[in-house]
């Protein structure tokens, strides 16, 4: 099992190229199921989750091929494919549920294992089932599988008004893809607004879908009989961008993040500026300059749905707070188990107290290197940031979590001055 060895105490300077967003690439790979025509995706990140999704699509009969341009994948989903996603491939990644909507919309049936993946809390698929049933699907759960089909005599899903009980990103994505081929109009109320949603919608529009309101809480889709192929570039990963922003703010330095989007990270950028870092838009993307966390002021924040402070940035900003001046209050409202990184940060010398959904973080003058264990994707990134500022050597174990969501993080950090290496 791979580990990362980090020798802390170095400032970061230079340029980092931000990769395509995992949370956009995964649904966009699934969108290829909606047509028999070739679909070409560019700027697809090299991640374990992307490899898992490709393996799942390959298993079903989708022809996938990496092509010349960096991050290029072409896909072709023939009419003869098998619309079944087995447990062996779904168990490691919750995003596998994204095949349900497009399979049902195009083939009229699907058998998809209930997903596994993260340990950060309950992410129920009942909202997916509720929405697709509102469109006329018949879905039952049998032996750990969601078995979906159209009623007898029906050849297409039916447009509907879908109002979910909670904001769900993957649910909104599933409904978008399913509604694109449904008969009539579908209106999504309480839709997720994360940048990955309009990016998927723009791809579907290139394929011939009729969508309005994407990027707002109310999306209107007029179904069409068929979609065609397209070429689409995956939007830059805002969470990778935010992670590098926090890393540079904590260590100190001057780094330009190529392709980074300020408008996708307004809540995080505002907190970094309030802390004392300089974050500016430049033609290449985003520039961050910082004197180091010891001269920054700790910031309290509360996670919430986009465009609020993202839960996927909570752990990384907490790592910055552990060595910033003052005391901060971090409130997690999205996932119930998303403070699992705290005990590992305490091993490095952080002063953090947890009370339910709230962590109180008192900044300390320094962290001290130690061996720590990653518990989930964003927790692993926070431990890397903590290791970068800690004195001495830090070993981050179980970094397969990191590989699920960050494209060669250690190589990018090494290129801007970090002393970090992967241990096999």
WOKA-V37946 format. One record per helix or strand. SS is the DSSP state (@ for helix, = for strand). FROM is the first residue (numbers start at 1). TO is the last residue. If there is no record, write none. Layout:
ss = [SS/SS]
from = [FROM/FROM]
to = [TO/TO]
This chain:
ss = [=/=/=/@/=/@/=/=/=/@/@/=/@/=/=/=/=/@/=/=/@/=/=/=/=/@/=/@/@/=/=/@/=/=/=/@/=/=/@/=/=/=/=/@/=/=/@/@/=]
from = [3/12/20/22/39/48/63/72/84/87/94/109/126/137/145/158/161/169/183/185/195/210/218/231/236/238/253/262/266/278/285/293/297/301/309/311/325/327/342/351/358/368/371/377/391/393/400/409/419]
to = [7/17/20/34/42/60/67/76/85/90/107/113/134/142/150/158/163/180/183/189/206/212/222/233/236/251/258/264/275/282/290/295/297/303/309/321/325/331/347/355/362/368/373/389/391/397/403/415/423]
